Amino acid sequence: MVVAYNREVTAVINTDNLLFNIQQIKSNCITTQHIFAVVKADAYGHGLEEVSKVVESAVDGFCVALIDEAIALRNAGITKPILVMGLTPAYLVPLCVANDVSVTFTNLEFLQEVVSLPLTKSLKVHLAVDTGMNRIGVETVEETLAIEHFLQQHDLVFEFEGIFTHFATADGEDDNKVVKQYERFERIVDALSKKPKYVHLGNSAMTLWRHQFYSDIARIGIAMYGLNPSDFVLDLPFELKSALSLTAQINHVHLLKKGESVSYGAKYIAKKDEWIATVPIGYADGWRREYAGMGVYLNGMKCDVLGVICMDQLMIRVPQGTQVGETVELIGKYQSASDVAVSVGTIGYEVLCGISPRVNRQYVSDML
Ligand SMILES: *Cc1c(COP(=O)(O)O)cnc(C)c1O
């Protein structure tokens, strides 16, 4: 994978803001819980290793989606607990054990397969409970009790470390479905003869807006990166600061003559002479063609994108006198990832995760 270090396009990640957001969550929402930083998908585009190293001392552990992400964290020197929240096939369990990684499972078959493997140490497991997301998890008390029984019989192979669920509507206004999911979860947890160390249900939205539902672990993703999990549906209960901004420098300026067209398909035609600038960022960087309606900001002023966004470049209307080398903001103070997301009917998460690996990430901190 080529990272464009030698190009004037940068995703700047302010690591002070990551720590500020964690502190805000700790002081406003958390009583006795543990905070696990969710750093799947390259830390939502912010950089898995860099973000994890910065926040490790401020959190109690990490959550990732995939075993490869967990291994990358261990290779980066992360020593705190790591939970893989997606499903890991049993044949990969030796890799998990070797890297001291906790895994998520949903059924007895998985445990039976693991028992037949030659393991040197016990495997830490979290049981996922499906309470209405209908993604992964056990659904009934009966299955859960059979699983608990099996775990107790094989307590040298397994460490029953956690049980958790995930909410489908924690970022919405309506409480009904949340309460229903919570009740299903409670019924299953209450049926256990012995609760594991971590009973957890809190993602960012649950932690920000519904921390009356107790969770031993707050699995904090989007809020740590400083975005409102609901974009604009619910107001944030306290300030969060976006960690990522995306900027680029203009590398060409010229006068577009009346009647001339811009970019592929000649979809934009100038009604009068106007100045136009080229910015070296495009859809291969994650600045999708659909974002053309958003514009970019030059010294706080919105500049419209003219014509379609290309793979590596886009064109904008600029005031006369604009110079090559001037910086435009695509995400930052004037335009948030949530603004961009909502303009195309998606969510801030997707905009952040969509910033491609080609874009150089730079880490800044006032504390350095
Ligand atoms: C991704 C994920 C999270 C983190 O969600 P945020 O909304 O980013 O806080 C928490 N729990 C599970 C199971 C997830 O898949």
The ligand as an SDF file (V2000), in Angstrom:
LIG
                    3D

 15 15  0  0  0  0  0  0  0  0999 V2000
  -18.1270   -0.8980   16.5480 C   0  0  0  0  0  0  0  0  0  0  0  0
  -18.7100   -1.3770   17.8100 C   0  0  0  0  0  0  0  0  0  0  0  0
  -18.7040   -0.5630   18.9570 C   0  0  0  0  0  0  0  0  0  0  0  0
  -18.2780    0.8830   18.9400 C   0  0  0  0  0  0  0  0  0  0  0  0
  -19.3320    1.6670   18.4610 O   0  0  0  0  0  0  0  0  0  0  0  0
  -19.3070    3.2640   18.5380 P   0  0  0  0  0  0  0  0  0  0  0  0
  -20.6690    3.6430   18.1560 O   0  0  0  0  0  0  0  0  0  0  0  0
  -18.2960    3.6980   17.5480 O   0  0  0  0  0  0  0  0  0  0  0  0
  -18.9280    3.6250   19.9110 O   0  0  0  0  0  0  0  0  0  0  0  0
  -19.1390   -1.1070   20.1430 C   0  0  0  0  0  0  0  0  0  0  0  0
  -19.5800   -2.3830   20.2020 N   0  0  0  0  0  0  0  0  0  0  0  0
  -19.6290   -3.1840   19.1170 C   0  0  0  0  0  0  0  0  0  0  0  0
  -20.1300   -4.5640   19.2550 C   0  0  0  0  0  0  0  0  0  0  0  0
  -19.2090   -2.7070   17.8830 C   0  0  0  0  0  0  0  0  0  0  0  0
  -19.2790   -3.4910   16.8070 O   0  0  0  0  0  0  0  0  0  0  0  0
  1  2  1  0
  2  3  1  0
  2 14  2  0
  3  4  1  0
  3 10  2  0
  4  5  1  0
  5  6  1  0
  6  7  2  0
  6  8  1  0
  6  9  1  0
 10 11  1  0
 11 12  2  0
 12 13  1  0
 12 14  1  0
 14 15  1  0
M  END
$$$$
